[in-house]
Amino acid sequence: MKRRKIRSVEKVEQKGDRRPLTEGPESGIRDGMNRSRTACTGLLLLVTVIVAAADLRIETAFTRYYTDEGILPIADYFRDAVPGQSFRTVVSSDPEKPAGQYFIMRLKGGTGKGTIARARMTLYATDSKEPREEEWDLEGIDPRKWLYLGITGTDWPGEAVQPLAWRIRLLDTTGGILAEWKSFLWEQP
């Protein structure tokens, strides 16, 4: 069995050779340190996402009916996407028919991409005494300061129908509630 000489770090630096050592006991220590750094970085990233999500809140919320032209962003009028120029994120139940009732929320805090997975709403409207459930998939969306959730197209009966009482919840991927907003009438007996 042939023994190899292990060069120390000092000798390597003295000779001007700055290549990392790949053999010997030092390489095992270095691999362990790299794994530890990777694990710590991953843990720090996870904690940052959890803390950012915990800070998410809805500052205010209200409803408004929009026509097709009223909800389109300015970039759509010019037929050219202008990235980063919008203050709002618009998600509608029928993107082909954007006219409908929108629930508009001002978000504060942890709104990074992937933070919010779904929005779920229960509402009572003037056309029925029964509650209805709506849900929007927000996975992969990086919401801006204002989030517009629309019940549009044939999903909303028309401008004459108005929401009476509603509750909206922003959920994470496990179904946990990140933020919630209830209308004034929702909290009344």
C-alpha positions in Angstrom: 0.0 0.0 0.0 1.4 3.3 -1.0 1.2 6.2 1.4 0.5 9.7 0.1 1.8 12.8 1.6 -0.8 15.2 2.8 0.1 18.8 2.2 -1.0 21.2 4.9 -2.9 24.4 4.0 0.2 26.5 5.0 2.4 24.7 2.6 -0.1 25.0 -0.2 -0.4 28.8 0.3 3.4 29.2 0.5 3.8 27.5 -2.8 1.1 29.7 -4.4 -1.1 26.6 -5.2 -4.6 27.6 -4.1 -6.4 24.5 -5.2 -8.5 22.9 -2.4 -7.2 19.7 -0.9 -9.3 16.7 -2.1 -7.6 14.0 -0.2 -6.8 13.3 3.4 -8.5 14.1 6.7 -8.9 17.8 5.9 -11.3 17.0 3.0 -13.7 15.2 5.3 -13.8 18.1 7.7 -14.4 20.5 4.7 -17.2 18.3 3.4 -18.9 18.3 6.8 -18.6 22.1 7.0 -20.2 22.5 3.6 -23.1 20.2 4.5 -23.5 22.3 7.7 -23.5 25.5 5.8 -26.1 24.2 3.3 -28.3 23.0 6.1 -28.1 26.3 8.0 -28.8 28.3 4.8 -31.9 26.1 4.1 -33.1 26.5 7.7 -32.6 30.3 7.6 -34.6 30.5 4.3 -37.4 28.4 5.8 -37.6 30.6 8.9 -37.6 33.7 6.7 -40.6 32.4 4.7 -42.5 31.5 7.8 -41.9 34.9 9.5 -42.8 36.7 6.3 -46.0 34.7 6.0 -46.8 35.4 9.7 -46.6 39.1 9.0 -49.2 39.0 6.3 -52.4 41.0 7.0 -55.3 42.6 5.2 -55.3 46.3 6.0 -58.6 47.1 4.3 -61.1 45.4 2.0 -64.1 46.5 -0.1 -66.2 45.4 -3.1 -66.8 47.0 -6.5 -68.4 45.9 -9.8 -66.2 46.4 -12.8 -67.0 46.4 -16.5 -64.7 44.7 -19.0 -62.9 48.0 -19.8 -62.8 49.2 -16.2 -60.6 46.4 -14.8 -58.1 46.1 -17.6 -54.6 47.4 -16.7 -53.1 50.2 -18.8 -50.6 47.8 -20.4 -53.5 45.9 -22.0 -54.7 49.1 -23.8 -51.3 49.5 -25.4 -51.1 45.7 -26.1 -47.7 45.6 -24.6 -46.8 44.2 -21.2 -45.1 46.7 -18.9 -43.6 44.6 -16.2 -43.5 46.0 -12.7 -45.7 49.0 -13.6 -48.8 47.9 -11.8 -49.8 48.4 -8.2 -52.3 45.6 -8.2 -52.7 41.9 -8.9 -56.0 40.9 -10.6 -57.2 37.3 -10.4 -60.7 36.6 -11.8 -62.8 33.4 -11.9 -63.2 33.8 -15.7 -60.2 35.6 -17.2 -61.8 35.7 -20.7 -64.7 37.8 -19.3 -63.3 40.2 -16.7 -66.5 42.0 -16.0 -67.9 41.1 -12.5 -67.8 41.7 -8.8 -64.4 42.3 -7.3 -63.2 41.9 -3.7 -60.4 44.3 -3.3 -57.9 44.0 -0.5 -54.9 46.0 0.5 -52.2 43.6 1.7 -49.4 44.4 4.2 -46.4 42.3 5.1 -45.3 38.9 3.8 -46.5 38.8 0.2 -43.6 37.1 -1.5 -44.1 34.7 -4.3 -45.5 31.4 -3.1 -46.6 32.8 0.3 -50.3 32.7 -0.5 -51.6 29.5 -2.1 -55.3 30.1 -2.2 -58.0 32.6 -1.3 -61.3 31.2 -0.1 -64.5 33.2 0.3 -67.9 32.6 1.8 -70.5 35.2 0.9 -74.1 36.1 1.0 -75.5 38.1 -2.0 -78.8 39.9 -2.7 -79.9 37.2 -5.1 -80.0 34.3 -2.5 -80.4 33.6 1.2 -77.9 30.7 0.9 -74.2 31.3 1.3 -71.9 30.6 -1.7 -68.3 29.5 -1.6 -65.6 30.8 -4.0 -62.0 29.9 -4.3 -59.0 31.3 -6.3 -55.7 29.5 -6.9 -52.9 32.0 -6.1 -50.0 29.6 -6.2 -47.0 31.0 -8.0 -48.4 34.5 -8.0 -46.5 37.3 -6.4 -49.3 39.6 -5.2 -48.7 43.3 -5.2 -50.0 45.8 -2.6 -53.6 45.5 -3.8 -55.2 42.1 -4.5 -58.3 42.1 -6.7 -60.2 38.8 -6.5 -63.1 38.8 -9.1 -66.2 36.6 -9.5 -66.6 37.3 -13.2 -68.4 36.2 -16.3 -71.3 33.8 -15.8 -70.1 33.2 -12.2 -71.6 36.6 -11.1 -75.3 37.2 -12.1 -74.8 40.9 -12.9 -74.3 44.5 -11.7 -77.7 44.5 -9.9 -76.6 41.7 -7.5 -74.5 43.0 -4.6 -72.6 41.2 -1.9 -74.2 41.6 1.6 -71.9 39.8 4.0 -68.6 38.1 3.2 -65.5 36.6 4.7 -62.3 36.0 2.9 -59.3 33.9 4.0 -55.8 33.8 2.5 -54.4 30.3 2.9 -51.0 28.7 2.7 -50.2 25.4 1.0 -51.3 23.4 4.0 -54.7 25.2 4.3 -53.5 27.3 7.3 -55.0 30.8 7.5 -52.4 33.5 6.8 -54.9 36.4 6.9 -58.6 36.9 7.2 -61.1 39.8 6.5 -64.8 39.9 7.5 -67.3 42.5 6.3 -69.2 44.5 8.8 -72.4 42.4 8.3 -70.6 39.1 8.5 -69.9 39.8 12.2 -73.4 40.8 13.0 -75.8 38.1 14.6 
